Amino acid sequence: MRVQEQESVPSSTAQFEDKAYKEWSSKVLSDHAKTTVDLNTAIRTVKDLKNTVRKSIRETRQVINVWNNYNNEYGKACKRLARRLSECKQREELVKLIHDNKDRIVKNHMHPTK
């Protein structure tokens, strides 16, 4: 007799449970779809950010290379300038030495010692 009592559940209760299940199921599917869209958007954003960061790193490396090349060339130019300045200073000292000793050289040349 108990089996018959369970089968005689009022139809309004069964319809309510069926409607509640359908609403719950629909909500779960809707939430899943929204979560999927949000997740795909987040993944796209992360990929875009990753590409932006990679581009920035590439550009930074290029700037570093340009700076290093400039710095190396600047160092070479400074060394060449220092060498030229040293050569000029040596020439000036030589000219001064010659000028200071010119009279003595001319005198010795004109009147050689025996």
C-alpha positions in Angstrom: 0.0 0.0 0.0 2.9 2.3 0.6 4.0 2.1 -3.0 0.6 3.4 -4.1 0.8 6.3 -1.8 4.2 7.4 -3.3 2.8 7.1 -6.8 -0.2 9.3 -5.9 1.9 12.4 -5.3 -0.1 15.4 -6.3 0.7 16.5 -9.9 1.3 20.1 -8.8 4.2 19.0 -6.6 5.7 17.0 -9.4 5.3 19.9 -11.8 6.9 22.3 -9.3 9.9 20.0 -8.8 10.2 19.6 -12.6 10.0 23.3 -13.1 12.5 24.0 -10.3 14.9 21.4 -11.8 14.6 23.0 -15.2 15.2 26.5 -13.8 18.2 25.3 -11.8 19.5 23.4 -14.9 19.0 26.4 -17.1 20.8 28.7 -14.5 23.7 26.2 -14.3 24.0 26.2 -18.1 23.7 30.0 -18.3 26.3 30.5 -15.6 28.6 28.0 -17.4 28.3 29.9 -20.7 28.9 33.2 -19.0 31.9 31.8 -17.2 33.2 30.4 -20.4 32.9 33.8 -22.2 34.5 35.6 -19.2 37.3 33.0 -19.1 37.9 33.3 -22.9 38.0 37.1 -22.6 40.5 36.8 -19.7 42.7 34.4 -21.7 42.6 36.8 -24.7 43.5 39.7 -22.5 46.4 37.7 -21.0 47.7 36.7 -24.4 47.5 40.3 -25.6 49.3 41.5 -22.5 52.0 38.8 -23.0 52.5 40.0 -26.6 52.7 43.6 -25.4 55.3 42.6 -22.8 57.3 40.6 -25.3 57.3 43.6 -27.7 58.4 45.9 -24.9 61.2 43.5 -24.0 62.3 43.3 -27.6 62.2 47.1 -27.9 64.1 47.5 -24.6 66.8 45.1 -25.9 67.1 47.1 -29.1 67.5 50.3 -27.1 70.1 48.6 -24.9 72.0 47.5 -28.0 71.9 51.0 -29.5 73.1 52.4 -26.2 75.9 49.8 -26.0 77.0 50.5 -29.5 76.9 54.3 -28.9 78.8 53.9 -25.6 81.5 51.7 -27.3 81.9 54.1 -30.2 82.0 57.1 -27.7 84.7 55.3 -25.7 86.7 54.7 -28.9 86.3 58.3 -29.9 87.5 59.5 -26.5 90.5 57.3 -26.7 91.3 58.6 -30.3 90.9 62.2 -29.0 93.1 61.6 -26.0 95.8 60.1 -28.3 95.5 63.1 -30.7 95.7 65.5 -27.7 98.8 63.7 -26.5 100.4 63.8 -29.9 99.6 67.6 -30.1 101.1 68.2 -26.7 104.2 66.2 -27.7 104.5 68.3 -30.9 104.1 71.5 -28.9 106.8 70.5 -26.5 109.0 69.6 -29.4 108.4 72.9 -31.1 109.0 74.7 -27.8 112.2 72.8 -27.2 113.3 73.6 -30.8 112.4 77.3 -30.3 114.1 77.5 -26.9 117.3 75.9 -28.4 117.1 77.6 -31.8 119.7 80.3 -30.9 122.1 77.7 -29.5 121.6 75.5 -32.6 122.1 78.3 -35.0 125.2 79.5 -33.1 126.7 76.1 -33.0 125.9 75.6 -36.6 127.5 78.9 -37.6 130.5 78.5 -35.3 131.2 74.8 -35.0 133.5 73.9 -32.2 136.7 72.3 -33.0 
